[in-house]
Amino acid sequence: MEDQKKLGLTELRKKLKELLVEGLSLEDISPEEIKDDEILFGDGLGLDSLDAVEIVVMLQRNFGLEIKDVKQGREVFYSMDTLTRYVYENM
């Protein structure tokens, strides 16, 4: 996790996109195709509640971050930007 602290916002966003595609087995999209302001759930990237659980596990495993509150999760997981900023500010 020490290496993670050295990541800048741009590099962190790229890494998170890669983790999402790999961890959620998003076969029809590449990390580069995910827009920074992409809405992650519903009509955006199309993620669902099971994906949200996987993202929580991914954040714990890769960054030591925990999201226990559903309301906080909705805010953090809103878009690629909100997810990246949350990780960046809390790692």
MDAnalysis code that builds the backbone (N, CA, C; Angstrom):
import MDAnalysis as mda
import numpy as np

u = mda.Universe.empty(273, n_residues=91, atom_resindex=np.repeat(np.arange(91), 3), trajectory=True)
u.add_TopologyAttr("name", ["N", "CA", "C"] * 91)
u.add_TopologyAttr("resid", np.arange(1, 92))
u.add_TopologyAttr("resname", ["MET", "GLU", "ASP", "GLN", "LYS", "LYS", "LEU", "GLY", "LEU", "THR", "GLU", "LEU", "ARG", "LYS", "LYS", "LEU", "LYS", "GLU", "LEU", "LEU", "VAL", "GLU", "GLY", "LEU", "SER", "LEU", "GLU", "ASP", "ILE", "SER", "PRO", "GLU", "GLU", "ILE", "LYS", "ASP", "ASP", "GLU", "ILE", "LEU", "PHE", "GLY", "ASP", "GLY", "LEU", "GLY", "LEU", "ASP", "SER", "LEU", "ASP", "ALA", "VAL", "GLU", "ILE", "VAL", "VAL", "MET", "LEU", "GLN", "ARG", "ASN", "PHE", "GLY", "LEU", "GLU", "ILE", "LYS", "ASP", "VAL", "LYS", "GLN", "GLY", "ARG", "GLU", "VAL", "PHE", "TYR", "SER", "MET", "ASP", "THR", "LEU", "THR", "ARG", "TYR", "VAL", "TYR", "GLU", "ASN", "MET"])
u.atoms.positions = np.array([
    [0.823, -1.197, 0.000],
    [0.000, 0.000, 0.000],
    [0.862, 1.253, 0.000],
    [2.105, 1.140, 0.452],
    [2.990, 2.292, 0.479],
    [3.194, 2.857, -0.926],
    [3.303, 1.980, -1.926],
    [3.469, 2.430, -3.298],
    [2.252, 3.208, -3.772],
    [1.073, 2.840, -3.274],
    [-0.158, 3.506, -3.684],
    [-0.121, 4.992, -3.332],
    [0.503, 5.336, -2.214],
    [0.533, 6.725, -1.775],
    [1.308, 7.608, -2.751],
    [2.173, 7.004, -3.531],
    [2.986, 7.763, -4.470],
    [2.239, 8.065, -5.763],
    [1.112, 7.408, -5.959],
    [0.342, 7.617, -7.183],
    [-0.273, 9.012, -7.204],
    [-0.193, 9.648, -8.346],
    [-0.905, 10.897, -8.536],
    [-2.338, 10.589, -8.910],
    [-3.150, 11.616, -9.001],
    [-4.567, 11.447, -9.321],
    [-4.770, 10.765, -10.678],
    [-4.000, 11.157, -11.678],
    [-4.138, 10.587, -13.021],
    [-3.772, 9.113, -13.025],
    [-2.652, 8.785, -12.389],
    [-2.213, 7.392, -12.330],
    [-3.191, 6.550, -11.515],
    [-3.718, 7.123, -10.442],
    [-4.680, 6.411, -9.608],
    [-5.962, 6.129, -10.392],
    [-6.437, 7.102, -11.132],
    [-7.651, 6.916, -11.946],
    [-7.438, 5.783, -12.938],
    [-6.264, 5.756, -13.578],
    [-5.943, 4.699, -14.548],
    [-5.934, 3.336, -13.860],
    [-5.304, 3.259, -12.689],
    [-5.233, 1.999, -11.947],
    [-6.629, 1.531, -11.524],
    [-7.462, 2.446, -11.047],
    [-8.821, 2.081, -10.644],
    [-9.635, 1.562, -11.829],
    [-9.478, 2.182, -12.982],
    [-10.178, 1.709, -14.173],
    [-9.733, 0.293, -14.520],
    [-8.431, 0.049, -14.427],
    [-7.902, -1.289, -14.708],
    [-8.440, -2.302, -13.698],
    [-8.465, -1.923, -12.427],
    [-8.990, -2.818, -11.390],
    [-10.469, -3.119, -11.601],
    [-11.243, -2.111, -12.008],
    [-12.668, -2.329, -12.263],
    [-12.882, -3.313, -13.410],
    [-12.187, -3.092, -14.509],
    [-12.358, -3.957, -15.677],
    [-11.943, -5.383, -15.343],
    [-10.807, -5.519, -14.670],
    [-10.303, -6.847, -14.319],
    [-11.131, -7.499, -13.215],
    [-11.374, -6.761, -12.141],
    [-12.064, -7.316, -10.981],
    [-13.530, -7.618, -11.205],
    [-14.162, -6.867, -12.098],
    [-15.588, -7.067, -12.364],
    [-15.817, -7.835, -13.667],
    [-14.733, -8.299, -14.273],
    [-14.804, -9.057, -15.527],
    [-15.637, -8.332, -16.581],
    [-15.335, -7.053, -16.762],
    [-16.035, -6.251, -17.784],
    [-15.401, -6.548, -19.133],
    [-15.929, -7.533, -19.828],
    [-15.319, -8.027, -21.057],
    [-15.550, -7.125, -22.258],
    [-16.597, -6.327, -22.232],
    [-16.943, -5.527, -23.402],
    [-16.351, -4.123, -23.382],
    [-15.501, -3.839, -22.408],
    [-14.962, -2.485, -22.297],
    [-13.514, -2.545, -21.804],
    [-12.701, -1.624, -22.297],
    [-11.318, -1.537, -21.842],
    [-11.210, -0.379, -20.855],
    [-10.186, -0.391, -20.013],
    [-10.033, 0.719, -19.048],
    [-10.010, 2.085, -19.727],
    [-9.403, 2.154, -20.905],
    [-9.289, 3.428, -21.621],
    [-10.645, 3.954, -22.092],
    [-11.623, 3.063, -22.242],
    [-12.947, 3.469, -22.724],
    [-13.830, 4.049, -21.613],
    [-13.439, 3.856, -20.366],
    [-14.225, 4.388, -19.252],
    [-13.898, 5.868, -19.099],
    [-14.909, 6.703, -19.269],
    [-14.705, 8.147, -19.147],
    [-14.533, 8.524, -17.675],
    [-13.789, 9.602, -17.439],
    [-13.543, 10.056, -16.070],
    [-14.834, 10.421, -15.350],
    [-15.804, 10.975, -16.092],
    [-17.069, 11.380, -15.472],
    [-18.159, 10.321, -15.663],
    [-17.751, 9.120, -16.056],
    [-18.694, 8.017, -16.298],
    [-19.471, 7.671, -15.027],
    [-20.792, 7.625, -15.151],
    [-21.641, 7.172, -14.057],
    [-21.447, 5.659, -13.981],
    [-21.186, 5.132, -12.799],
    [-20.821, 3.729, -12.693],
    [-22.009, 2.770, -12.720],
    [-23.138, 3.196, -12.184],
    [-24.286, 2.290, -12.071],
    [-25.410, 2.706, -13.005],
    [-26.383, 1.815, -13.193],
    [-27.554, 2.124, -14.009],
    [-27.203, 2.349, -15.460],
    [-27.661, 3.478, -16.002],
    [-27.482, 3.758, -17.425],
    [-26.054, 4.126, -17.802],
    [-25.204, 4.327, -16.818],
    [-23.812, 4.652, -17.111],
    [-23.052, 3.410, -17.544],
    [-22.123, 2.984, -16.722],
    [-21.322, 1.793, -17.008],
    [-22.146, 0.520, -16.844],
    [-23.270, 0.639, -16.137],
    [-24.188, -0.491, -16.016],
    [-23.888, -1.447, -14.882],
    [-23.142, -0.995, -13.884],
    [-22.842, -1.859, -12.748],
    [-24.085, -2.056, -11.889],
    [-24.083, -3.134, -11.086],
    [-25.220, -3.420, -10.208],
    [-24.748, -3.616, -8.766],
    [-25.661, -4.017, -7.893],
    [-25.338, -4.120, -6.466],
    [-24.263, -5.166, -6.180],
    [-24.208, -6.228, -6.945],
    [-23.143, -7.216, -6.756],
    [-21.786, -6.615, -7.101],
    [-21.767, -5.779, -8.133],
    [-20.530, -5.085, -8.494],
    [-20.092, -4.144, -7.372],
    [-21.055, -3.509, -6.713],
    [-20.733, -2.608, -5.602],
    [-20.014, -3.369, -4.497],
    [-20.479, -4.575, -4.209],
    [-19.817, -5.403, -3.185],
    [-18.390, -5.715, -3.627],
    [-18.215, -6.043, -4.884],
    [-16.876, -6.332, -5.408],
    [-15.962, -5.108, -5.313],
    [-16.512, -3.924, -5.560],
    [-15.711, -2.696, -5.466],
    [-15.284, -2.467, -4.019],
    [-16.183, -2.711, -3.069],
    [-15.845, -2.567, -1.649],
    [-14.673, -3.488, -1.311],
    [-14.742, -4.729, -1.760],
    [-13.667, -5.695, -1.509],
    [-12.370, -5.236, -2.187],
    [-12.479, -4.741, -3.403],
    [-11.319, -4.257, -4.145],
    [-10.637, -3.094, -3.416],
    [-11.443, -2.167, -2.891],
    [-10.873, -1.027, -2.167],
    [-10.181, -1.481, -0.888],
    [-10.770, -2.459, -0.214],
    [-10.170, -3.003, 1.006],
    [-8.843, -3.686, 0.674],
    [-8.871, -4.529, -0.322],
    [-7.701, -5.335, -0.672],
    [-6.555, -4.484, -1.215],
    [-6.856, -3.534, -2.070],
    [-5.813, -2.770, -2.746],
    [-5.393, -1.489, -2.045],
    [-6.295, -0.920, -1.248],
    [-5.999, 0.383, -0.656],
    [-6.222, 0.435, 0.852],
    [-6.718, -0.645, 1.442],
    [-6.976, -0.664, 2.880],
    [-8.130, 0.239, 3.286],
    [-9.028, 0.532, 2.349],
    [-10.157, 1.425, 2.631],
    [-11.430, 0.619, 2.838],
    [-12.261, 1.076, 3.774],
    [-13.533, 0.416, 4.032],
    [-14.679, 1.394, 3.849],
    [-15.717, 0.906, 3.220],
    [-16.951, 1.682, 3.075],
    [-18.048, 0.831, 3.688],
    [-18.543, 1.271, 4.831],
    [-19.546, 0.484, 5.554],
    [-20.943, 1.077, 5.448],
    [-21.010, 2.355, 5.157],
    [-22.277, 3.071, 5.110],
    [-22.809, 3.104, 3.673],
    [-24.038, 2.679, 3.473],
    [-24.649, 2.632, 2.141],
    [-24.703, 4.020, 1.510],
    [-25.061, 5.024, 2.299],
    [-25.149, 6.391, 1.771],
    [-23.777, 6.865, 1.279],
    [-22.756, 6.600, 2.078],
    [-21.405, 6.969, 1.675],
    [-21.019, 6.222, 0.398],
    [-21.367, 4.946, 0.325],
    [-21.068, 4.148, -0.856],
    [-21.695, 4.727, -2.109],
    [-22.940, 5.173, -1.997],
    [-23.619, 5.770, -3.160],
    [-22.885, 7.013, -3.646],
    [-22.407, 7.825, -2.710],
    [-21.678, 9.043, -3.071],
    [-20.332, 8.708, -3.697],
    [-19.610, 7.788, -3.065],
    [-18.271, 7.419, -3.533],
    [-18.342, 6.719, -4.890],
    [-19.308, 5.841, -5.058],
    [-19.412, 5.038, -6.276],
    [-20.222, 5.713, -7.383],
    [-20.532, 6.981, -7.234],
    [-21.359, 7.669, -8.237],
    [-20.702, 7.650, -9.621],
    [-19.457, 8.064, -9.688],
    [-18.761, 8.136, -10.977],
    [-17.298, 7.752, -10.790],
    [-16.608, 7.635, -11.892],
    [-15.170, 7.338, -11.835],
    [-14.439, 8.434, -11.070],
    [-14.833, 9.689, -11.295],
    [-14.206, 10.818, -10.603],
    [-14.418, 10.756, -9.088],
    [-15.650, 10.487, -8.653],
    [-15.911, 10.465, -7.207],
    [-15.169, 9.301, -6.548],
    [-15.092, 8.172, -7.233],
    [-14.359, 7.023, -6.703],
    [-12.874, 7.342, -6.592],
    [-12.319, 7.925, -7.641],
    [-10.887, 8.257, -7.643],
    [-10.557, 9.264, -6.551],
    [-11.371, 10.298, -6.438],
    [-11.108, 11.320, -5.410],
    [-11.188, 10.741, -4.002],
    [-12.157, 9.876, -3.758],
    [-12.290, 9.254, -2.445],
    [-11.044, 8.448, -2.106],
    [-10.600, 7.625, -3.033],
    [-9.413, 6.791, -2.781],
    [-8.186, 7.690, -2.576],
    [-8.032, 8.677, -3.429],
    [-6.882, 9.573, -3.359],
    [-6.821, 10.303, -2.014],
    [-7.962, 10.776, -1.547],
    [-8.011, 11.545, -0.299],
    [-7.919, 10.681, 0.950],
    [-8.159, 9.382, 0.821],
    [-8.209, 8.523, 2.009],
    [-7.114, 7.461, 2.080],
    [-6.241, 7.416, 1.090],
    [-5.199, 6.390, 1.163],
    [-3.965, 6.901, 1.876],
])
